Amino acid sequence: MNDRFLRALRRQPVDCTPVWIMRQAGRYLPEYRKVRAQAGDFLALCQSPELACEVTLQPLRRFDVDAAILFSDILTVPDAMGLGLSVQEGIGPRFESPLRSRKDIENLPAVNIEDELGYVMEAVRLIRAELDGKVPLIGFSGSPWTLATYMVEGGGSKEFSRVKGLMHDRPGLMHELLDKVCHAVIDYLSAQVNAGAQALMVFDTWGGVLTTPDYLQFSLRYLHRIVSALKATADGQHVPVILFTKGGGNWLEPIAETGCDAIGLDWTISLSAARKRVGHKVALQGNMDPTVLYASSGKVAREVERILDDFGQADGHVFNLGHGIHPGIEPDRVKTLVDTVHRASKRT
Ligand code: CP3
């Protein structure tokens, strides 16, 4: 098996730097759009293990990426809690029944993962079988804070007024919500490991909108709990965990303290500065600005080389973008990125 990705997460030597792309299966690929149309819509695609498996593998046929990531969405967990998710092109995700009162939060059911999200585990098993050891499979979840923002706002948000209002005015109730979501996330990630996921990534897409004390209390505390719980249940085999807080550059030291294996970085902090702060305690994943992929191939290659140089000659780097790839990107640019990472980082 190509285990560069897992080796880099363990800070072990590699023959060249591993690379994968956040949202590597998605709308920028014409073959993805075709399968989504065949499924009917995005959620139907997530809920069909066969089709989710197919789109997971699509980027691996085009690019020499070093990991596959389960095709699904972070919002399937609140959907399983009864919030009624829909995802519409051009509008984004929406919940039919957002959490708007104390009662809504108190009545939020615990999820039985195998019953409600069995389709995800079935997809994980299918993908592992199809991959046949070619590259490792990453499972994932949203962070409790990030999931809560969607559950309270009812969809995407710019101001986060409702969820921050809840946090400021009723912190106890906010913690009650985060605690429930955290339990579901732990069960969900453990089930993915049992089904065959070989590494895990937690997406804290909206942690960066918080103040430092609020981040530590309302987001990081739960990330810490997730990492500890996964370690406790790992009977012998340790599955590495990557924590990604978008806009989290201020908090690298406390993130590393959670015991995670790697920190995902967006493009607002340099890899060299991050390394100085966390040393070899964790691996680093990232962090090319996704908009560079709109530029010429020459520019993409130069930017890849600059980032590799910035990390320097050391173990523990997984190349990625600093956030998900945009739908308008030319797939050829991704090929340039992936091939340049491998070529320019070849160890002699
Ligand atoms: O990385 C991968 O290839 C795996 C697939 C994946 C998706 N969503 C597929 C998807 C992953 C890891 C996610 C995570 C996710 N979903 C996050 C965290 C990561 C991040 O980007 O910060 C968040 C915040 C969501 C919530 C979500 N789901 C949004 C905001 C949207 C709309 C995006 C848009 O641009 O319209 C979705 C839908 C979604 N999830 C799509 C894909 C490919 C697009 C849906 C479509 O095909 O129409």
Residues whose N, C-alpha, C, O or C-beta is under 5 A from the ligand:
A	BS01	CP3	I21 M22 R23 Q24 A25 G26 R27 F42 I69 L70 F71 S72 D73 I74 V87 G92 P93 F203 T205 G324
